[in-house]
């Protein structure tokens, strides 16, 4: 879903997603970041679930020698699984950290860059907006359909 942003020039609209992706515009940066976030959350949940399995052992009575061996093997397997998941989780976190979160303005193509209003123009437009707002509220035009006919 593309997020639309109004540019400084009222007649021009800028879109955060390019119509025709170019080499300069890294459009899939947010998609890669979302996918990495999904993978990190999935791995982290898997790691937490194994930790819970390992810690949720309630021994109420002494175990026989055979049951003790099975218990130790099970705990060892869980510990081994945790040992395999942790490096993979750390690798995913590193990849997520290295992925760009935002597109720098200098990486945008020239026609897609945002233009800034000069200070004088901005103050002038803000003054007009304030006058229109006060006029609308002073005359009780809270309904926009009635205000447009005024």
ROTIZA-406000 format. One line per 4 residues: number of its first residue (from 0); their letters; for each residue x, y, z of C-alpha. Coordinates in steps of 0.25 Angstrom, whole numbers. Last residue first. Layout:
N
NUM) A) X:Y:Z ~ ... $
END
This chain:
150
149) XXXX) -81:122:4 ~ -85:110:-4 ~ -73:102:1 ~ -76:105:15 $
145) XXXX) -90:98:14 ~ -84:85:9 ~ -73:86:20 ~ -82:86:32 $
141) XXXX) -75:94:42 ~ -80:107:36 ~ -83:115:49 ~ -80:129:43 $
137) XXXX) -68:131:52 ~ -63:116:50 ~ -62:118:35 ~ -56:132:35 $
133) XXXX) -46:127:46 ~ -41:115:37 ~ -41:124:24 ~ -32:134:31 $
129) XXXX) -23:123:37 ~ -21:117:24 ~ -18:130:17 ~ -7:133:28 $
125) XXXX) -1:119:26 ~ 0:121:11 ~ 7:135:13 ~ 16:129:24 $
121) XXXX) 20:118:15 ~ 22:127:3 ~ 32:136:11 ~ 39:124:16 $
117) XXXX) 42:118:3 ~ 34:105:0 ~ 43:93:-1 ~ 43:84:-13 $
113) XXXX) 42:69:-11 ~ 50:59:-20 ~ 43:51:-30 ~ 47:58:-42 $
109) XXXX) 62:58:-38 ~ 62:42:-35 ~ 63:39:-20 ~ 76:34:-14 $
105) XXXX) 79:49:-9 ~ 66:48:-1 ~ 71:36:7 ~ 61:24:6 $
101) XXXX) 57:20:20 ~ 59:7:28 ~ 71:2:21 ~ 75:-12:24 $
97) XXXX) 88:-14:33 ~ 80:-15:46 ~ 71:-26:39 ~ 83:-34:35 $
93) XXXX) 89:-33:48 ~ 76:-38:55 ~ 75:-49:45 ~ 89:-53:48 $
89) XXXX) 86:-53:63 ~ 74:-61:61 ~ 82:-72:53 ~ 93:-72:64 $
85) XXXX) 82:-74:75 ~ 74:-85:68 ~ 85:-95:68 ~ 89:-94:82 $
81) XXXX) 74:-94:86 ~ 73:-107:79 ~ 85:-113:86 ~ 79:-109:99 $
77) XXXX) 66:-115:96 ~ 73:-128:92 ~ 81:-128:105 ~ 68:-126:113 $
73) XXXX) 62:-138:106 ~ 75:-147:108 ~ 75:-143:122 ~ 60:-147:124 $
69) XXXX) 62:-160:117 ~ 74:-163:126 ~ 66:-159:138 ~ 55:-168:134 $
65) XXXX) 64:-180:132 ~ 71:-178:146 ~ 57:-176:153 ~ 52:-162:156 $
61) XXXX) 49:-156:170 ~ 36:-150:172 ~ 30:-136:168 ~ 38:-133:157 $
57) XXXX) 32:-121:150 ~ 39:-118:137 ~ 34:-105:130 ~ 48:-99:128 $
53) XXXX) 53:-107:116 ~ 39:-106:109 ~ 39:-91:112 ~ 53:-89:106 $
49) XXXX) 48:-97:94 ~ 36:-87:92 ~ 45:-75:94 ~ 54:-80:83 $
45) XXXX) 43:-82:74 ~ 36:-69:77 ~ 50:-62:74 ~ 51:-69:61 $
41) XXXX) 37:-65:56 ~ 39:-51:61 ~ 53:-50:54 ~ 47:-56:41 $
37) XXXX) 35:-46:41 ~ 44:-34:44 ~ 53:-39:32 ~ 41:-39:23 $
33) XXXX) 37:-26:27 ~ 51:-20:25 ~ 52:-26:11 ~ 38:-21:7 $
29) XXXX) 42:-7:13 ~ 55:-7:4 ~ 48:-12:-8 ~ 46:1:-15 $
25) XXXX) 61:5:-15 ~ 60:16:-25 ~ 73:18:-33 ~ 72:6:-42 $
21) XXXX) 58:10:-46 ~ 44:5:-42 ~ 33:10:-51 ~ 21:16:-43 $
17) XXXX) 30:19:-32 ~ 25:17:-18 ~ 25:28:-7 ~ 16:36:-16 $
13) XXXX) 17:51:-18 ~ 6:60:-22 ~ 8:72:-30 ~ -3:83:-31 $
9) XXXX) -1:88:-17 ~ 14:90:-18 ~ 21:86:-5 ~ 17:72:-7 $
5) XXXX) 5:64:-2 ~ 9:51:3 ~ 3:38:-2 ~ 6:25:5 $
1) XX) 6:13:-4 ~ 0:0:0 $
END
